[in-house]
Amino acid sequence: MLCSIEFKAENLYKIVLLGEKLSEADRGFKFLQDFCKLGKESWILTENYKEAIAFFRNSKKETIAEAESAEE
């Protein structure tokens, strides 16, 4: 017996867009893991700590500077 589930084209489109956003976020996080030498659980080794903190502080300053509004 087959299960006849139907999906609306609109919902499938939303799922595809969400999947693309998730892939982009995963790539960004993977970059941060590699660049800052983060472990699987996002732990930072003691010898990499200062470098990682400096990187994230700088990234935060740049992001705030690029924001177009106070809310953003």
C-alpha positions as CSV (number, residue, x, y, z in Angstrom):
1,M,0.0,0.0,0.0
2,L,1.4,3.4,-1.0
3,C,1.0,6.5,1.1
4,S,-0.4,9.4,-1.0
5,I,1.1,12.5,0.5
6,E,0.8,15.7,-1.5
7,F,2.9,18.8,-1.1
8,K,2.0,22.2,-2.4
9,A,4.5,23.8,-4.8
10,E,4.6,26.8,-2.5
11,N,5.7,24.6,0.5
12,L,8.3,22.8,-1.6
13,Y,9.8,26.1,-2.7
14,K,10.0,27.3,1.0
15,I,11.8,24.0,1.9
16,V,14.3,24.5,-0.9
17,L,15.0,28.1,0.2
18,L,15.4,27.0,3.8
19,G,17.8,24.2,2.8
20,E,19.9,26.8,0.9
21,K,20.0,29.1,3.9
22,L,21.0,26.1,6.1
23,S,23.7,25.1,3.7
24,E,25.1,28.7,3.7
25,A,25.1,28.8,7.5
26,D,26.8,25.4,7.7
27,R,29.5,26.6,5.3
28,G,30.0,29.8,7.4
29,F,30.3,27.8,10.6
30,K,32.7,25.3,9.0
31,F,34.8,28.3,8.0
32,L,34.9,29.6,11.5
33,Q,35.7,26.1,12.9
34,D,38.6,25.8,10.5
35,F,39.9,29.4,10.8
36,C,39.7,29.6,14.6
37,K,40.6,26.0,15.1
38,L,37.4,25.2,16.9
39,G,36.8,21.6,17.9
40,K,33.7,19.6,17.1
41,E,31.9,20.9,20.2
42,S,33.2,24.5,19.5
43,W,35.8,24.2,22.1
44,I,39.0,26.3,21.6
45,L,42.3,25.0,22.7
46,T,44.1,27.3,25.2
47,E,46.9,28.1,22.7
48,N,44.3,29.3,20.2
49,Y,42.1,31.3,22.6
50,K,43.6,34.8,22.3
51,E,43.7,34.6,18.5
52,A,40.1,33.4,18.3
53,I,38.9,36.1,20.7
54,A,40.7,38.8,18.7
55,F,39.1,37.5,15.5
56,F,35.6,37.4,16.9
57,R,35.9,40.9,18.5
58,N,37.1,42.3,15.1
59,S,34.3,40.5,13.3
60,K,31.7,41.9,15.7
61,K,33.0,45.5,15.3
62,E,32.9,45.1,11.5
63,T,29.4,43.7,11.5
64,I,28.1,46.5,13.8
65,A,29.8,49.1,11.5
66,E,28.1,47.7,8.5
67,A,24.6,47.6,10.1
68,E,22.1,49.9,8.4
69,S,19.9,50.5,11.4
70,A,20.1,50.2,15.2
71,E,17.8,47.2,15.1
72,E,19.9,45.4,12.6
